[in-house]
């Protein structure tokens, strides 16, 4: 088959997948799996090899990053059900709330969304923002936009949020999560700088919805745990992974190195972080509810894992079909785009079907592992852990560009934030565009300087 024919088939298959998800509401798992099978057949993968390709792509997720996704989701559920997320929010509010309410809400969102999904985080924390607006005598809209930006930034950039975790595993960084976390922290915070000023400028010019008072909710939610206990499952795995990295770089007694390396493995670090939630449950007298919380968490994590696994199948088909050879033929042209290439793919997917997680996992599956000589990552010259981490950041930037009417988060922010739906595009949509463009500009600059 000619190069142009291969490109046309691949493009048509991806468009078909997006249309199936966005227009006909086909579940992303089935849409991605179906697209993978269609590509395998049309691009000439031998029929006898297709089952093995599917099994390899599907199983790679479960042997790599699936447990991290489960533990991260469980930690988020515990923080949500015990009031830990609210405790963290109020701790930040006490430090900077009175002096800078907008900054307080942005930082609260950024912290809360590391373990908690941004949709849930906004519902949990928005009453605090509205209460702060009343006490400060200001419009709630700038605070709601700042909260939305903070939540969204960590949602697409920082593990253990499932999207970034899945992307890290799919590009071969499941054992280098600390690198992804570090870059995610830097990029997400920098992308929030223009969002902070945007929220202040535009937010003050948008009238709150008339129903704001009705939707304010209860700002006196009972926090059944301390902020210290709430922060522990977030800080602990980062510390353990950092110690594991240090152990691999410096000379220590063999026993110490072995222990620190073991504890620093992402799966073990996240398991310990999950166990550190038990004091939070005991303090809130909710230990008896742990089974129910786990059931809810598994129901949440399951679809994400299966979507990620379907993405693994799509990535395996891309490699097995020889599509990467086509990319290599165009390599010089595409290398000029650098990290902008995965950004554009993720941005198209995000804008077309609405889900940031689907955009992240689909794009990462197409890119493949940086260590695989047959992957698209390798064809584009992303062959080191740092390059792979920057690709994950670029995918995250694309997955926030942009939030509009087909995104559930768009309606959560406008509905619970007291923003009129007609103002959603000039607030939420435009703000996520500014954040995404800022982020990819920073990532491209970092790639130019470091790679």
PyMOL commands that set and color helices and strands:
alter all, ss='L'
color gray80, all
select helices_A, chain A and resi 3-22+28-42+47-64+66-82+84-96+101-115+118-136+140-157+162-170+177-203+212-215+227-249+254-264+266-275+278-283+287-320+323-329+331-337+340-353+356-367+376-379+385-398+408-416+421-450
alter helices_A, ss='H'
color red, helices_A
deselect
rebuild
show_as cartoon
